[in-house]
């Protein structure tokens, strides 16, 4: 598949995207739960961290841990990847003290460069809660435009070949 062309590791100075590993499971689980992201409700046949790890690995291809100076600060991954067409994007800086310092922007641009270079998709989209004004503002600054608002979720889209 085309997504295998995307580099496994990308770096911009002290910011690095690297593949998510099993050792990141508790960091990602805590971050997802703190942000209110959980595919599971009351049924957990496995320990929570293992359930979320499994869900993350099955949902996001590729999935990256965002590091700054070797410290894990966030997560980024593509989901619903339709090679040559579109993909959903999730990007979260879990460490609150590291937000609003440009790390999310830098991580996004690293991935975007690879998506453009290898022609993986033509369009990417994000889904944001309508009351999350910070995230909506961030994605607008990245060049995304609102295409739909339904059930409190705003869907925004960006053509990958456009300049950002």
DSSP file (Angstrom, degrees, kcal/mol; ACC not computed):
  #  RESIDUE AA STRUCTURE BP1 BP2  ACC     N-H-->O    O-->H-N    N-H-->O    O-->H-N    TCO  KAPPA ALPHA  PHI   PSI    X-CA   Y-CA   Z-CA
    1    1 A X    >         0   0    0      0, 0.0     3,-1.1     0, 0.0     4,-0.2   0.000 360.0 360.0 360.0 160.5    0.0    0.0    0.0
    2    2 A X  G >   +     0   0    0      1,-0.2     3,-2.2     2,-0.2     4,-0.4   0.806 360.0  68.9 -65.2 -32.2    1.0    3.6   -0.5
    3    3 A X  G >  S+     0   0    0      1,-0.3     3,-0.9     2,-0.2    -1,-0.2   0.710  85.1  71.7 -66.9 -16.3    1.2    4.5    3.2
    4    4 A X  G <  S+     0   0    0     -3,-1.1    -1,-0.3     1,-0.2    -2,-0.2   0.691  87.6  65.5 -69.7 -15.4    4.3    2.3    3.5
    5    5 A X  G <  S+     0   0    0     -3,-2.2    -1,-0.2    -4,-0.2    -2,-0.2   0.752  77.8  98.9 -74.6 -24.6    6.2    4.9    1.5
    6    6 A X  S <  S-     0   0    0     -3,-0.9   105,-0.0    -4,-0.4    56,-0.0  -0.437  90.9-102.6 -64.0 132.4    5.7    7.4    4.3
    7    7 A X        -     0   0    0      1,-0.1    -1,-0.1    -2,-0.1     3,-0.1  -0.243  19.1-137.0 -57.1 143.2    8.9    7.5    6.4
    8    8 A X  S    S+     0   0    0      1,-0.2     2,-0.4    -4,-0.1    11,-0.3   0.864  91.4  30.5 -69.2 -35.5    8.7    5.6    9.6
    9    9 A X        -     0   0    0      9,-0.2     2,-0.3    55,-0.1     9,-0.2  -0.983  68.3-179.6-127.6 137.3   10.6    8.4   11.4
   10   10 A X  E     -A   17   0A   0      7,-2.3     7,-3.3    -2,-0.4     2,-0.3  -0.978   6.8-169.2-133.1 146.5   10.5   12.2   10.6
   11   11 A X  E     -A   16   0A   0     -2,-0.3     2,-0.3     5,-0.2     5,-0.2  -0.988  22.1-175.3-141.5 149.4   12.3   15.0   12.4
   12   12 A X  E >  S-A   15   0A   0      3,-2.8     3,-1.8    -2,-0.3     2,-0.4  -0.793  72.7 -64.4-138.3  90.0   12.4   18.8   12.5
   13   13 A X  T 3  S-     0   0    0     -2,-0.3    -1,-0.1     1,-0.3    56,-0.0  -0.512 121.8  -7.5  65.0-122.7   15.3   19.7   14.8
   14   14 A X  T 3  S+     0   0    0     -2,-0.4    55,-2.4    -3,-0.1     2,-0.5   0.439 119.4  90.4 -87.8   0.1   14.4   18.5   18.3
   15   15 A X  E <   -AB  12  68A   0     -3,-1.8    -3,-2.8    53,-0.2     2,-0.4  -0.836  57.4-179.9 -97.6 133.4   10.9   17.5   17.3
   16   16 A X  E     -AB  11  67A   0     51,-2.7    51,-3.0    -2,-0.5     2,-0.5  -0.992  23.9-154.7-137.8 140.7   10.5   13.9   16.1
   17   17 A X  E     +AB  10  66A   0     -7,-3.3    -7,-2.3    -2,-0.4     2,-0.3  -0.967  27.5 167.4-107.8 126.5    7.7   11.7   14.8
   18   18 A X  E     - B   0  65A   0     47,-1.9    47,-3.3    -2,-0.5    -9,-0.2  -0.957  42.7 -82.9-136.3 156.4    8.4    8.0   15.4
   19   19 A X  E     - B   0  64A   0     -2,-0.3    45,-0.3   -11,-0.3     2,-0.1  -0.254  51.1-105.0 -58.9 143.2    6.2    4.9   15.1
   20   20 A X        -     0   0    0     43,-1.8     2,-0.3     2,-0.0    -1,-0.1  -0.464  41.3-162.2 -66.7 138.6    4.1    4.1   18.2
   21   21 A X    >   -     0   0    0     -2,-0.1     3,-2.0    -3,-0.1     4,-0.2  -0.775  34.4-105.1-119.9 165.4    5.5    1.2   20.2
   22   22 A X  G >  S+     0   0    0      1,-0.3     3,-1.7    -2,-0.3     4,-0.3   0.821 119.2  64.8 -59.0 -30.9    4.0   -1.0   22.9
   23   23 A X  G 3  S+     0   0    0      1,-0.3     4,-0.3     2,-0.1    -1,-0.3   0.654  96.0  58.4 -68.3 -13.9    6.0    0.9   25.4
   24   24 A X  G <> S+     0   0    0     -3,-2.0     4,-2.8     1,-0.2     5,-0.3   0.469  77.9  99.5 -89.2  -3.5    3.9    4.0   24.6
   25   25 A X  H <> S+     0   0    0     -3,-1.7     4,-2.7     1,-0.2     5,-0.2   0.887  83.0  42.9 -55.9 -48.1    0.7    2.2   25.5
   26   26 A X  H  > S+     0   0    0     -4,-0.3     4,-2.6    -3,-0.2     5,-0.2   0.898 114.7  51.2 -68.8 -37.9    0.2    3.7   29.0
   27   27 A X  H  > S+     0   0    0     -4,-0.3     4,-2.1     2,-0.2    -2,-0.2   0.936 115.3  41.9 -61.3 -47.2    1.2    7.2   27.8
   28   28 A X  H  X S+     0   0    0     -4,-2.8     4,-3.1     2,-0.2     5,-0.2   0.903 113.8  52.2 -68.9 -41.4   -1.3    7.1   24.9
   29   29 A X  H  X S+     0   0    0     -4,-2.7     4,-2.6    -5,-0.3     5,-0.2   0.946 111.9  45.5 -59.6 -49.6   -4.0    5.5   27.1
   30   30 A X  H  X S+     0   0    0     -4,-2.6     4,-2.3     1,-0.2    -1,-0.2   0.911 115.1  48.6 -60.5 -42.6   -3.7    8.2   29.8
   31   31 A X  H  X S+     0   0    0     -4,-2.1     4,-1.7    -5,-0.2    -2,-0.2   0.928 112.0  47.6 -64.3 -46.0   -3.6   10.9   27.1
   32   32 A X  H  <>S+     0   0    0     -4,-3.1     5,-3.3     1,-0.2     4,-0.5   0.935 114.0  47.0 -60.4 -46.9   -6.7    9.6   25.2
   33   33 A X  H ><5S+     0   0    0     -4,-2.6     3,-1.0    -5,-0.2    -1,-0.2   0.895 110.5  52.0 -64.5 -39.8   -8.7    9.2   28.4
   34   34 A X  H 3<5S+     0   0    0     -4,-2.3    -1,-0.2     1,-0.2    -2,-0.2   0.837 112.2  46.9 -63.8 -32.5   -7.7   12.7   29.6
   35   35 A X  T 3<5S-     0   0    0     -4,-1.7    -1,-0.2    -5,-0.2    -2,-0.2   0.453 119.4-110.7 -88.0  -1.7   -8.9   14.1   26.3
   36   36 A X  T < 5S+     0   0    0     -3,-1.0     2,-0.7    -4,-0.5    -3,-0.2   0.744  72.1 139.6  79.3  23.6  -12.1   12.1   26.4
   37   37 A X      < +     0   0    0     -5,-3.3     2,-0.3    -6,-0.2    -1,-0.2  -0.894  15.9 136.0-103.7 111.8  -11.1    9.8   23.5
   38   38 A X        -     0   0    0     -2,-0.7    14,-0.0    -3,-0.1    -9,-0.0  -0.884  39.2-163.6-157.2 124.1  -12.1    6.2   24.1
   39   39 A X  S    S+     0   0    0     -2,-0.3     2,-0.3     2,-0.0    -1,-0.1   0.640  76.5  76.8 -79.2 -13.2  -13.7    3.7   21.8
   40   40 A X        +     0   0    0      1,-0.2     4,-0.1     2,-0.1    12,-0.0  -0.748  52.6 178.7-102.6 144.5  -14.7    1.5   24.7
   41   41 A X  S    S-     0   0    0     -2,-0.3    -1,-0.2     2,-0.2    -2,-0.0   0.602  71.7 -29.8-104.8 -99.1  -17.6    2.1   27.1
   42   42 A X  S    S+     0   0    0      1,-0.0     2,-0.7     2,-0.0    -2,-0.1   0.551 113.3  87.0-102.5  -9.2  -18.2   -0.5   29.9
   43   43 A X        +     0   0    0      1,-0.0     2,-0.3     2,-0.0    -2,-0.2  -0.831  42.5 158.6 -99.5 116.4  -16.9   -3.6   28.2
   44   44 A X        +     0   0    0     -2,-0.7     4,-0.1     1,-0.1     7,-0.0  -0.759  11.1 173.4-135.6  88.1  -13.2   -4.2   28.6
   45   45 A X  S    S+     0   0    0     -2,-0.3     2,-0.2     2,-0.1    -1,-0.1   0.757  76.0  40.5 -68.2 -21.2  -12.3   -7.9   28.1
   46   46 A X  S    S-     0   0    0      1,-0.1     5,-0.1    -3,-0.1     0, 0.0  -0.720 111.8 -72.5-115.2 167.3   -8.6   -6.9   28.3
   47   47 A X     >  -     0   0    0     -2,-0.2     4,-2.5     1,-0.1     3,-0.4  -0.331  52.8-111.9 -55.7 147.5   -6.8   -4.4   30.7
   48   48 A X  H  > S+     0   0    0      1,-0.2     4,-2.8     2,-0.2     5,-0.3   0.885 115.3  51.1 -53.4 -47.0   -7.7   -0.9   29.6
   49   49 A X  H  > S+     0   0    0      1,-0.2     4,-2.0     2,-0.2    -1,-0.2   0.883 112.8  46.4 -62.4 -36.7   -4.2    0.0   28.4
   50   50 A X  H  > S+     0   0    0     -3,-0.4     4,-2.6     2,-0.2    -1,-0.2   0.886 111.6  51.4 -72.4 -38.3   -4.1   -3.1   26.2
   51   51 A X  H  X S+     0   0    0     -4,-2.5     4,-2.5     2,-0.2    -2,-0.2   0.940 114.1  43.2 -61.5 -48.0   -7.6   -2.5   24.8
   52   52 A X  H  X S+     0   0    0     -4,-2.8     4,-2.8     2,-0.2    -2,-0.2   0.870 112.6  53.6 -67.9 -35.6   -6.7    1.0   23.9
   53   53 A X  H  X S+     0   0    0     -4,-2.0     4,-2.5    -5,-0.3    -2,-0.2   0.946 111.0  46.2 -60.5 -47.8   -3.4    0.0   22.5
   54   54 A X  H  X S+     0   0    0     -4,-2.6     4,-2.0     1,-0.2    -2,-0.2   0.922 113.3  48.8 -62.3 -45.0   -5.0   -2.6   20.3
   55   55 A X  H  X S+     0   0    0     -4,-2.5     4,-2.2     1,-0.2     5,-0.2   0.915 111.3  50.8 -60.0 -44.2   -7.7   -0.1   19.2
   56   56 A X  H  X S+     0   0    0     -4,-2.8     4,-2.5     1,-0.2    -2,-0.2   0.926 111.3  47.4 -60.6 -46.5   -5.0    2.5   18.4
   57   57 A X  H  < S+     0   0    0     -4,-2.5    -1,-0.2     1,-0.2    -2,-0.2   0.838 116.9  43.2 -66.5 -33.5   -2.9    0.0   16.3
   58   58 A X  H  < S+     0   0    0     -4,-2.0    -1,-0.2    -5,-0.2    -2,-0.2   0.787 119.7  41.9 -81.6 -27.6   -6.0   -1.2   14.4
   59   59 A X  H  < S+     0   0    0     -4,-2.2     2,-0.6    -5,-0.2    21,-0.5   0.886 108.2  56.1 -87.2 -42.7   -7.4    2.3   13.8
   60   60 A X  E  <  - C   0  79A   0     -4,-2.5     2,-0.4    -5,-0.2    19,-0.2  -0.837  63.3-163.7-106.4 118.8   -4.4    4.4   12.9
   61   61 A X  E    S+     0   0A   0     17,-2.1     2,-0.1    -2,-0.6    20,-0.1  -0.908  86.7  20.6-136.9 108.8   -2.1    3.5   10.0
   62   62 A X  E    S-     0   0A   0     -2,-0.4    16,-2.1    14,-0.1     2,-0.4   0.611  86.2-174.4 -81.4 163.8    0.4    5.1   10.3
   63   63 A X  E     - C   0  77A   0     14,-0.2   -43,-1.8    -3,-0.2     2,-0.4  -0.993   4.9-168.3-126.2 130.5    0.5    6.0   14.0
   64   64 A X  E     -BC  19  76A   0     12,-3.7    12,-2.3    -2,-0.4     2,-0.5  -0.918  20.2-142.1-123.2 144.2    3.2    8.3   15.4
   65   65 A X  E     -BC  18  75A   0    -47,-3.3   -47,-1.9    -2,-0.4     2,-0.6  -0.892  26.0-137.7 -94.4 131.2    4.4    9.3   18.9
   66   66 A X  E     -BC  17  74A   0      8,-2.4     7,-3.3    -2,-0.5     8,-1.6  -0.824  25.8-174.4 -93.5 124.3    5.4   13.0   18.9
   67   67 A X  E     -BC  16  72A   0    -51,-3.0   -51,-2.7    -2,-0.6     2,-0.4  -0.922  16.9-166.6-120.3 144.1    8.6   13.6   20.8
   68   68 A X  E >  S-BC  15  71A   0      3,-2.6     3,-2.1    -2,-0.4   -53,-0.2  -0.989  84.9 -14.2-127.2 122.8   10.4   16.8   21.8
   69   69 A X  T 3  S-     0   0    0    -55,-2.4    -1,-0.1    -2,-0.4   -54,-0.1   0.903 129.6 -56.5  49.3  45.5   13.9   16.4   23.0
   70   70 A X  T 3  S+     0   0    0    -56,-0.4     2,-0.5     1,-0.2    -1,-0.3   0.433 113.2 121.7  66.1   4.6   13.2   12.6   23.4
   71   71 A X  E <   -C   68   0A   0     -3,-2.1    -3,-2.6     1,-0.0     2,-0.3  -0.835  67.8-121.7 -94.9 130.7   10.2   13.3   25.7
   72   72 A X  E     +C   67   0A   0     -2,-0.5    -5,-0.2    -5,-0.2     3,-0.1  -0.554  43.2 158.9 -69.4 127.6    6.9   12.0   24.5
   73   73 A X  E     -     0   0A   0     -7,-3.3    22,-1.7    -2,-0.3    21,-1.3   0.559  53.7 -16.9-125.1 -16.8    4.4   14.9   24.2
   74   74 A X  E     -CD  66  93A   0     -8,-1.6    -8,-2.4    19,-0.3     2,-0.3  -0.934  53.0-106.9-169.2-169.9    1.7   13.7   21.9
   75   75 A X  E     +CD  65  92A   0     17,-2.6    17,-2.8    -2,-0.3     2,-0.3  -0.985  19.6 179.7-140.7 144.3    0.2   11.4   19.2
   76   76 A X  E     +CD  64  91A   0    -12,-2.3   -12,-3.7    -2,-0.3     2,-0.3  -0.979  14.1 155.6-146.4 137.7   -0.6   11.7   15.6
   77   77 A X  E     -CD  63  90A   0     13,-2.2    13,-2.5    -2,-0.3     2,-0.4  -0.996  34.8-124.6-157.9 157.3   -2.2    9.2   13.2
   78   78 A X  E     - D   0  89A   0    -16,-2.1   -17,-2.1    -2,-0.3     2,-0.3  -0.826  29.9-177.9-100.7 143.2   -4.1    8.7   10.0
   79   79 A X  E     +CD  60  88A   0      9,-2.1     9,-3.2    -2,-0.4     3,-0.2  -0.915  60.7  27.1-136.9 165.3   -7.3    6.7   10.0
   80   80 A X  E    S-     0   0A   0    -21,-0.5     2,-0.4    -2,-0.3    -1,-0.2   0.883  81.4-170.6  48.4  42.1   -9.9    5.6    7.4
   81   81 A X  E     -     0   0A   0     -3,-0.2     2,-0.6     6,-0.2     6,-0.2  -0.489  18.2-177.8 -69.8 121.4   -7.0    5.8    4.9
   82   82 A X  E >>  - D   0  86A   0      4,-3.2     3,-2.8    -2,-0.4     4,-0.9  -0.886  31.6-127.9-117.5  95.0   -8.1    5.4    1.4
   83   83 A X  T 34 S+     0   0    0     -2,-0.6    38,-0.2     1,-0.3    37,-0.1  -0.086  90.4  12.1 -49.6 135.0   -4.9    5.5   -0.6
   84   84 A X  T 34 S+     0   0    0     36,-3.9    -1,-0.3     1,-0.2    37,-0.2   0.324 132.2  51.7  81.0  -8.4   -4.9    8.0   -3.4
   85   85 A X  T <4 S-     0   0    0     -3,-2.8    37,-1.8    35,-0.3    38,-1.7   0.632 104.5 -35.3-121.1 -80.6   -8.1    9.6   -2.0
   86   86 A X  E  <  -De  82 123A   0     -4,-0.9    -4,-3.2    35,-0.2     2,-0.3  -0.931  36.9-168.4-150.0 167.3   -8.5   10.7    1.6
   87   87 A X  E     - e   0 124A   0     36,-1.2    38,-2.0    -2,-0.3     2,-0.3  -0.972  24.5-121.7-156.7 149.1   -7.6   10.0    5.2
   88   88 A X  E     -De  79 125A   0     -9,-3.2    -9,-2.1    -2,-0.3     2,-0.4  -0.640  28.5-149.2 -86.5 152.8   -8.7   11.3    8.6
   89   89 A X  E     -D   78   0A   0     36,-2.3     2,-0.4    -2,-0.3    38,-0.4  -0.986  12.7-170.7-129.4 133.6   -6.1   12.8   10.9
   90   90 A X  E     +D   77   0A   0    -13,-2.5   -13,-2.2    -2,-0.4     2,-0.4  -0.987  10.6 171.5-119.1 133.7   -5.8   12.9   14.6
   91   91 A X  E     +D   76   0A   0     -2,-0.4     2,-0.4   -15,-0.2   -15,-0.2  -0.965   2.8 168.3-142.7 122.9   -3.2   15.0   16.3
   92   92 A X  E     -D   75   0A   0    -17,-2.8   -17,-2.6    -2,-0.4     2,-0.8  -0.992  27.4-152.7-139.0 128.4   -3.1   15.6   20.1
   93   93 A X  E     -D   74   0A   0     -2,-0.4   -19,-0.3   -19,-0.2     6,-0.1  -0.895  17.9-173.8 -94.1 107.5   -0.4   17.1   22.3
   94   94 A X        +     0   0    0    -21,-1.3     2,-0.9    -2,-0.8   -20,-0.2   0.848  63.0  80.6 -74.4 -35.1   -1.1   15.3   25.5
   95   95 A X    >   -     0   0    0    -22,-1.7     3,-2.1     1,-0.2     4,-0.4  -0.629  70.0-157.4 -79.0 105.8    1.3   17.3   27.7
   96   96 A X  G >  S+     0   0    0     -2,-0.9     3,-1.3     1,-0.3    -1,-0.2   0.812  88.3  59.1 -57.1 -34.9   -0.6   20.5   28.5
   97   97 A X  G 3  S+     0   0    0      1,-0.3    -1,-0.3    -3,-0.1    -2,-0.1   0.692 102.9  55.2 -68.1 -16.9    2.5   22.5   29.2
   98   98 A X  G X  S+     0   0    0     -3,-2.1     3,-0.7   -25,-0.1     5,-0.5   0.448  86.1 105.7 -95.8  -2.2    3.8   21.8   25.7
   99   99 A X  T <  S+     0   0    0     -3,-1.3    -5,-0.0    -4,-0.4    -3,-0.0  -0.426  75.2  25.9 -76.2 154.2    0.7   23.1   24.0
  100  100 A X  T 3  S+     0   0    0     -2,-0.1    -1,-0.2     1,-0.1    -4,-0.0   0.785  91.9 102.6  64.9  30.2    0.7   26.4   22.1
  101  101 A X  S <  S-     0   0    0     -3,-0.7    -2,-0.1     0, 0.0    -1,-0.1   0.267  99.7-100.7-120.0   7.1    4.4   26.2   21.4
  102  102 A X  S  > S+     0   0    0     -4,-0.0     4,-2.4     3,-0.0     5,-0.2   0.470  88.6 119.8  90.6   2.6    4.2   25.2   17.8
  103  103 A X  H  > S+     0   0    0     -5,-0.5     4,-2.5     2,-0.2     5,-0.2   0.894  76.4  48.7 -69.9 -38.7    4.9   21.5   18.3
  104  104 A X  H  > S+     0   0    0      2,-0.2     4,-2.7     1,-0.2    -1,-0.2   0.917 112.4  49.2 -64.4 -42.8    1.5   20.4   16.8
  105  105 A X  H  > S+     0   0    0      2,-0.2     4,-2.5     1,-0.2    -2,-0.2   0.927 112.9  47.0 -61.1 -46.5    2.1   22.7   13.8
  106  106 A X  H  X S+     0   0    0     -4,-2.4     4,-2.0     2,-0.2    -2,-0.2   0.908 113.0  48.6 -64.1 -42.3    5.6   21.3   13.2
  107  107 A X  H  X S+     0   0    0     -4,-2.5     4,-2.0     2,-0.2    -2,-0.2   0.925 111.6  50.3 -63.0 -44.3    4.4   17.7   13.6
  108  108 A X  H  X S+     0   0    0     -4,-2.7     4,-2.9     1,-0.2    -2,-0.2   0.927 110.1  49.8 -59.7 -45.6    1.5   18.4   11.2
  109  109 A X  H  X S+     0   0    0     -4,-2.5     4,-2.3     1,-0.2    -1,-0.2   0.852 107.1  55.0 -66.1 -34.1    3.9   19.9    8.6
  110  110 A X  H  X S+     0   0    0     -4,-2.0     4,-1.4     2,-0.2    -1,-0.2   0.946 113.4  41.3 -60.6 -47.6    6.3   17.0    8.8
  111  111 A X  H  X S+     0   0    0     -4,-2.0     4,-2.5     1,-0.2    -2,-0.2   0.920 112.7  54.4 -66.8 -43.0    3.5   14.6    8.0
  112  112 A X  H  X S+     0   0    0     -4,-2.9     4,-2.5     1,-0.2     5,-0.2   0.894 104.4  54.8 -59.5 -41.4    2.0   16.8    5.3
  113  113 A X  H  X S+     0   0    0     -4,-2.3     4,-2.8     1,-0.2    -1,-0.2   0.911 110.9  45.8 -58.2 -42.4    5.4   17.0    3.5
  114  114 A X  H  X S+     0   0    0     -4,-1.4     4,-2.4     2,-0.2     6,-0.2   0.899 110.2  52.8 -68.7 -40.4    5.5   13.2    3.3
  115  115 A X  H  <>S+     0   0    0     -4,-2.5     5,-1.6     1,-0.2     6,-0.4   0.907 115.0  42.6 -61.5 -40.3    1.9   13.0    2.2
  116  116 A X  H ><5S+     0   0    0     -4,-2.5     3,-1.0    -5,-0.2    -2,-0.2   0.941 113.5  51.3 -68.4 -48.3    2.6   15.4   -0.6
  117  117 A X  H 3<5S+     0   0    0     -4,-2.8    -2,-0.2     1,-0.3    -1,-0.2   0.879 120.0  33.6 -59.5 -41.1    6.0   13.9   -1.6
  118  118 A X  T 3<5S-     0   0    0     -4,-2.4    -1,-0.3    -5,-0.2    -2,-0.2   0.316 101.5-128.1-101.2   8.4    4.6   10.3   -1.9
  119  119 A X  T < 5 +     0   0    0     -3,-1.0    -3,-0.2    -4,-0.4    -4,-0.1   0.891  51.4 155.8  47.9  48.9    1.1   11.3   -3.2
  120  120 A X      < -     0   0    0     -5,-1.6   -36,-3.9    -6,-0.2   -35,-0.3   0.936  63.2  -1.3 -72.0 -47.3   -0.5    9.2   -0.5
  121  121 A X        -     0   0    0     -6,-0.4    -1,-0.2   -37,-0.2   -35,-0.2  -0.950  50.9-143.8-141.1 160.1   -3.9   11.0   -0.4
  122  122 A X  S    S+     0   0    0    -37,-1.8    38,-2.6    -2,-0.3    39,-0.5   0.706  88.2  23.9 -92.5 -25.2   -5.5   14.0   -2.2
  123  123 A X  E     -eF  86 159A   0    -38,-1.7   -36,-1.2    36,-0.3     2,-0.4  -0.998  59.8-164.8-144.9 142.0   -7.4   15.2    0.9
  124  124 A X  E     -eF  87 158A   0     34,-2.5    34,-2.5    -2,-0.3     2,-0.3  -0.945  12.2-166.8-123.2 151.8   -7.2   15.0    4.7
  125  125 A X  E     -eF  88 157A   0    -38,-2.0   -36,-2.3    -2,-0.4     2,-0.3  -0.947   7.6-158.1-135.8 156.8   -9.9   15.8    7.1
  126  126 A X  E     - F   0 156A   0     30,-2.4    30,-2.7    -2,-0.3     2,-0.5  -0.950  10.0-145.3-129.8 151.9  -10.2   16.3   10.9
  127  127 A X  E     + F   0 155A   0    -38,-0.4     2,-0.4    -2,-0.3    28,-0.2  -0.987  23.6 178.2-120.7 126.2  -13.2   16.0   13.2
  128  128 A X  E     - F   0 154A   0     26,-2.8    26,-3.7    -2,-0.5     2,-0.1  -0.965  35.7-106.3-131.0 139.8  -13.4   18.4   16.1
  129  129 A X  E >   - F   0 153A   0     -2,-0.4     3,-1.9    24,-0.2    24,-0.3  -0.445  32.7-127.1 -60.7 137.2  -15.9   19.0   18.8
  130  130 A X  T 3  S+     0   0    0     22,-3.4    -1,-0.1     1,-0.3    23,-0.1   0.737 107.9  54.7 -61.6 -24.5  -17.7   22.3   18.0
  131  131 A X  T 3  S+     0   0    0     21,-0.3     2,-1.5     1,-0.1    -1,-0.3   0.441  81.7  95.0 -89.6   0.7  -17.0   23.7   21.5
  132  132 A X    <>  +     0   0    0     -3,-1.9     4,-2.3     1,-0.2     5,-0.2  -0.610  47.5 168.6 -91.5  77.0  -13.2   23.1   21.1
  133  133 A X  H  > S+     0   0    0     -2,-1.5     4,-2.4     1,-0.2    -1,-0.2   0.823  71.3  57.2 -63.0 -33.1  -12.4   26.6   19.9
  134  134 A X  H  > S+     0   0    0      2,-0.2     4,-2.3    -3,-0.2    -1,-0.2   0.932 110.3  43.0 -63.4 -46.0   -8.7   26.1   20.3
  135  135 A X  H  > S+     0   0    0      2,-0.2     4,-2.6     1,-0.2     5,-0.2   0.904 113.2  52.2 -67.9 -41.1   -8.6   23.1   18.0
  136  136 A X  H  X S+     0   0    0     -4,-2.3     4,-2.0     1,-0.2    -2,-0.2   0.927 111.8  46.7 -60.2 -44.1  -10.9   24.7   15.5
  137  137 A X  H  X S+     0   0    0     -4,-2.4     4,-2.3    -5,-0.2    -1,-0.2   0.911 110.9  53.0 -63.8 -42.8   -8.7   27.8   15.4
  138  138 A X  H  X S+     0   0    0     -4,-2.3     4,-1.4     1,-0.2    -2,-0.2   0.947 110.6  45.7 -57.3 -51.2   -5.5   25.6   15.0
  139  139 A X  H  <>S+     0   0    0     -4,-2.6     5,-2.5     1,-0.2     4,-0.3   0.849 110.0  54.3 -67.3 -33.0   -6.9   23.7   12.1
  140  140 A X  H ><5S+     0   0    0     -4,-2.0     3,-1.6    -5,-0.2    -1,-0.2   0.923 107.5  51.1 -63.2 -42.1   -8.1   26.9   10.3
  141  141 A X  H 3<5S+     0   0    0     -4,-2.3    -1,-0.2     1,-0.3    -2,-0.2   0.797 104.8  57.4 -64.5 -27.1   -4.5   28.2   10.7
  142  142 A X  T 3<5S-     0   0    0     -4,-1.4    -1,-0.3    -5,-0.2    -2,-0.2   0.505 128.2 -99.2 -81.0  -3.6   -3.2   25.0    9.1
  143  143 A X  T < 5S+     0   0    0     -3,-1.6    16,-0.2     1,-0.3    -3,-0.2   0.479  74.2 143.9 102.7   4.2   -5.4   25.7    6.1
  144  144 A X      < -     0   0    0     -5,-2.5     2,-0.4    -6,-0.1    -1,-0.3  -0.485  33.3-154.6 -77.5 146.9   -8.4   23.5    6.8
  145  145 A X  E     -G  157   0A   0     12,-2.4    12,-2.6    -2,-0.2     2,-0.2  -0.946  24.0-106.9-121.5 143.9  -11.9   24.6    5.9
  146  146 A X  E     +G  156   0A   0     -2,-0.4    10,-0.3    10,-0.2     3,-0.1  -0.494  38.2 168.7 -69.2 131.1  -15.2   23.5    7.5
  147  147 A X  E     +     0   0A   0      8,-3.0     2,-0.3     1,-0.4     9,-0.2   0.575  63.8   6.5-116.0 -18.4  -17.2   21.2    5.3
  148  148 A X  E     -G  155   0A   0      7,-1.6     7,-3.1     2,-0.0    -1,-0.4  -0.974  47.7-164.4-163.6 147.6  -19.8   19.9    7.7
  149  149 A X  E     +G  154   0A   0     -2,-0.3     2,-0.4     5,-0.2     5,-0.2  -0.954  28.3 152.6-137.0 117.7  -21.1   20.4   11.2
  150  150 A X  E >   -G  153   0A   0      3,-2.6     3,-1.7    -2,-0.4    -2,-0.0  -0.982  62.1  -3.0-150.4 132.0  -23.4   17.8   12.6
  151  151 A X  T 3  S-     0   0    0     -2,-0.4     3,-0.1     1,-0.3    -1,-0.1   0.810 127.7 -54.1  60.3  32.9  -24.2   16.5   16.1
  152  152 A X  T 3  S+     0   0    0      1,-0.2   -22,-3.4   -23,-0.1     2,-0.5   0.503 115.5 113.1  81.3   3.5  -21.7   18.9   17.7
  153  153 A X  E <   -FG 129 150A   0     -3,-1.7    -3,-2.6   -24,-0.3     2,-0.5  -0.939  53.0-155.0-112.7 128.5  -18.8   17.7   15.5
  154  154 A X  E     -FG 128 149A   0    -26,-3.7   -26,-2.8    -2,-0.5     2,-0.5  -0.888   6.5-155.0-101.6 126.6  -17.2   19.9   13.0
  155  155 A X  E     -FG 127 148A   0     -7,-3.1    -8,-3.0    -2,-0.5    -7,-1.6  -0.895  13.9-174.3-102.5 128.7  -15.5   18.2   10.0
  156  156 A X  E     -FG 126 146A   0    -30,-2.7   -30,-2.4    -2,-0.5     2,-0.3  -0.906   3.2-161.8-123.4 150.8  -12.8   20.2    8.3
  157  157 A X  E     -FG 125 145A   0    -12,-2.6   -12,-2.4    -2,-0.3     2,-0.3  -0.934   9.8-168.0-136.7 154.6  -10.8   19.3    5.2
  158  158 A X  E     -F  124   0A   0    -34,-2.5   -34,-2.5    -2,-0.3     2,-0.5  -0.990  24.9-128.8-142.5 131.2   -7.6   20.2    3.4
  159  159 A X  E >   -F  123   0A   0     -2,-0.3     3,-1.5   -36,-0.2   -36,-0.3  -0.702  22.7-141.1 -75.8 127.9   -6.5   19.4   -0.2
  160  160 A X  T 3  S+     0   0    0    -38,-2.6    -1,-0.1    -2,-0.5   -37,-0.1   0.804  96.9  56.6 -64.9 -31.5   -3.0   18.0    0.3
  161  161 A X  T 3  S+     0   0    0    -39,-0.5    -1,-0.3     2,-0.1     2,-0.1   0.540  87.0 100.5 -81.5  -3.6   -1.6   19.6   -2.8
  162  162 A X  S <  S-     0   0    0     -3,-1.5     2,-0.3     1,-0.1    -4,-0.0  -0.473  83.3-104.6 -76.8 152.5   -2.5   23.1   -1.6
  163  163 A X              0   0    0      1,-0.1    -1,-0.1    -2,-0.1    -4,-0.1  -0.586 360.0 360.0 -76.7 137.2    0.1   25.3    0.0
  164  164 A X              0   0    0     -2,-0.3    -1,-0.1    -4,-0.1   -55,-0.0   0.344 360.0 360.0-125.0 360.0   -0.2   25.6    3.8
